[in-house]
Each structure stands twice: as C-alpha cells, then as structure tokens.
Amino acid sequence: MTVEVKIGVQYASRELSVATENEPQAVLDLLTKAIADDSVFVLTDDKGRTVAVPAARVAYLDFTSDAGRKVGFGLAAVATKK
C-alpha cells in the first residue's frame, strides 16, 4: 500500500509530497526520533528519491493512503427479460 505524506515546513509556502511504502506510524517514529536527536527528518519515496528537512522545521504531516482506483460504470444491476 502506498501512502502519500504531505510535509508542511515552517516558512515555506508549499508543502512537500512524498509517496512511500512506509506505514504512517513508521513515518511518525522517524520524525519523533529526528526531533529528539535535533537532526534531519529523512524520508525516501517509492522511486528512491530522498527528502530531508530539519526536524525542528516540520510544521505538520498529512497522510493519505492510496486505496486503489475503483473501476466500473456505476451500474448496480442490469435486469433483462426472458
């Protein structure tokens, strides 16, 4: 399951968006450790790209999971007469 993580950074007008295979709790654990260590919050996306932000400057994280796309035509049932 792919999770999109939007990272709000203080004093930045745009948020960062990273699609990762990590569970939300694992991402929170990484941020918590980086804040405790006063270090850099590093997150790698599903294509191998890395985003690094000073942990003290992270304003928020927003998680959105990709449940997959639904395929169909919106018809619940089709009745036919014989």
Order of alpha helices (4+ residues) and beta strands (2+ residues): beta-beta-alpha-beta-beta-beta
